Amino acid sequence: MIWTVIIGVLAGLMAADYSRGREPSGFALRCVLGVVGAVLGSLVGEWAGYYRSGAALGFVMAVIGASLLLTVFNTVARRRAR
């Protein structure tokens, strides 16, 4: 579980670099969204049978999950700001 948190923080920081546009979120929120995305990405990947727990593909899924979560968050935050 601790590795998922560490990977999630790293994935959140990496996903922030890959997400489009300027983010209305700060460092802490990116890290939290990265952890949530990592957990969801890991669970979905394992549930779908793409890999087993601890595989290197889990990091890729964590980055994808964090990136999707950040993109959705940014879209909602921008629409609320209008």
N, C-alpha and C positions, 0 to 999 in steps of 0.2 A: 504494500500500500504506500509506503514512503517513496518508493521509486515512481509510482504513478504521480504523486504530488510534485516530485522534482522534475519529472518529464513534463508534467503539465505546466509548470512555471516556464520552463525552457520553450515548450511548444507555444505558449501564449506570447512570449516575447518574439519568437520566430514568426508566428502567424500575424502579429501586428505589423511586421515588416512586409508581409505579402498581401495583406488586406488592402483594398482599394481606398484611396482618399485619405483625408486627415481624420483621425479618430477623436471623438468627443470624450474619450475615456482616459484615465490615468494609469499609472504603473500598477497599482494594486488591483484595479478592476481587470486589467489585461491578464494579470497572474491568476486571479480567481477564475476568469472565463477560460483561461488555458487549462487549469486543473479540471474544471467541469468538462471541458471539451475532451481532455485526455481520458477521463474516466468513461465518458459516453463513447468516445471513439474506440477505446480498448474493449469495452463491453460489447459493442456492436460487432467489432471484428472477430472477437472470440465466439460470440453467439452465432454469427454467420458461418463460422468454421474456416475463416481465412487464415488463421494462425492460432498458435497456442500461447498461453500466458508466458511472458518473458521474451517473446520473439522480437527481432529487430523491426519487423513491420509494425509493431505496436507503436513505435515512435512516430512513424509516418501517419498512422491512423490518428494519433494524438494531435499532430500538427493539422491534419485535415479537419478533425472535429473542432479544434480551437479556432481555426480560420473561419469555418462556417458559423460558429457561434459568435465570433467577433463581427462578421459581416452582417448577420441578422441584428445584432445589438446596435451596430452603427446605423443601419437603415432605419430602425425604429427610433433611435435617438434623434436622427436628423429630421424625421417626419414630425416628431413631437416639438422640435425647436421652431418649426414654421409657424 
